[in-house]
Every structure is written in C-alpha cells, then in structure tokens.
Amino acid sequence: MGTIDKVKLRARQFEFTFPRPALVMGIVNVTPDSFSDGGRFLELPAAVAHVLQLVEQGAGIIDVGGESTRPGALPVSEAEELRRVVPVIEQLAGQLKVPISIDTLKPGVARAALAAGASIVNDVAANREDPALWRLVAEAGAGYVCMHMQGRPQTMQVNPVYTDVVREVGEFFSERLKRLSDCGVGRDQVILDPGIGFGKSVAHNLQLLGAVRSFTTLARPLLLGVSRKSFIGKLLGAELAARLPGALACAGWAVAAGVQIVRAHDVAETVQVIRMTEAILANQKV
Ligand code: 7PJ
C-alpha cells in the first residue's frame, strides 16, 4: 500500500504538492449552536481575531462554517448562513496567506463564499445528487473536499449500517472522482475525507481510522476531522472539554498513516503532535 507521492492540489491561487508537512485546517464556526464552539464567534471581530490566532498557531487552511452539521442540528436558512459567513470571508481573504474553505451544504453559500475570496469548498454532503455545486467548483478552479456521509445530518446517527465501511467509503471516493470529473472538477482539485462521525458508529469510525492508509492508493490528499468528536467521548468516557488527548492520538496516527490534512479546533496542540510525528517518521528505521 502506497503513500502519497508527488500529488498536486490546486485551489484557485493556491497550489500544494504532497507529501509536505501535513496541514492543519483550523475551524471557525460562525454559528450559535455548533457543538463545541457554538456562539463564541458569531460577532465578526471575534471571528476574525480567532482566525488570525489560528494562523499564528500554524493553521494551513481556515475552515469557515455558518451552519452546524452536528447530529440532529437544525438547518439554517440560506440568508442567515450568508449573513454569518460572507463578512468573515471578505474580511479575511485579503489578509491571509493561507486558503479559506467554506463548510456548507448549499451551492448558493458556496458561490457567495467563492466570490468573497474562499478557495476551497468543504462539502460534507458530497453524497449529493445535484451537480450545481460541482459546476461552481469547476468554474472557480477551487479546491473541493469530498467527504463521505451516510444519510443527512438530521438522521445520520440513528442507525448507520455498512457491510464493510472501509470498502464502501473507498468505492464512494472512486465513484465521486469520476462524477466530479464529468462535471469539470479535475482530480487535482479534490481532497478525500472519510467523514468520521457522519453516519458512523464508534466501530465504523475505528475501522476507518485503522484502514485510513488504504485510501492513499487513490493518490489524492486525505483529510481527517476527529476534533472533539463524540466517538472519542463514547470510547473513553470523556466529556466534550476533555477529548483533546484522544483527538491528538488520532491526529498522530493519521499522519503516520499518510493523512495530509487534519481538521482541528485546537490548532497549536495539533500542529505540535503532527510535527513530532513527522520528525519521528523521517527517522523511522523499521
Ligand atoms: C467535518 C467537517 C469533517 C470535513 C465537520 C465537527 C462537525 N468537514 N465538518 N470533515 N466535521 N471535511 O466538527 O465535529 O470531519 S462539522
């Protein structure tokens, strides 16, 4: 099984060649109800200040979201989501040297975010049927995070069922790469993400983490989001505020297994774990 070698990612004015030091995607939720930081960054100045701090801590991508996708979260209107995210992106795009991704389910929000200066569309609903969003990504030459989810956020955790979660996620990636290419989105624009916690039991999440290296054969950068997620709490009996060590273990493991982008709330800590893991990997003897 391979590791990523000479894989390019194109995201508008940004280009990355992997392998390279893994990127931490710092999270800013401009929402009143996100499960871990909901309500903290609803005010524009607070959101912007938080992002600048994440970049200072070493974030290589900033992921802006205006609608919580946590299990059971209530949908937000497009107007409200636009009101939350567009000013933040407008204000940041000019001054950041790292790409901004927009975490949204809605093509209209993605369009406005790209117009405001975002470079990557983070699509947790990449299992969608409607190609409108992909055409926007193609037109903009933006990066695209193709995340696996079974179902939709409102109901995805009710009873997730797979015969073989690793095989099914791999097949999803291959099928979507083909559909994306049919819509004009080049392979070199796509990041693949197994979607930890999105229509998955604790066992499914662990199986995906254990086999994450197998997805490197698709020769695309892999993204993993584990930060503060409930499977860590369920496995270890840890409250939301006490899950950082569990998430950091996943981050170190993932990078050792070939993951190139880690989505995290706790950027400084995640960067340290990743840089340490990479330093050891560079000296691995057996
Ligand atoms: C993820 C995400 C993830 C990607 C969220 C949370 C829920 N985007 N957006 N991957 N998770 N690409 O942060 O727990 O795992 S929202």
Residues whose N, C-alpha, C, O or C-beta is under 5 A from the ligand:
A	BS01	7PJ	T69 R70 N122 V124 V145 M147 D193 G195 I196 L224 G225 S227
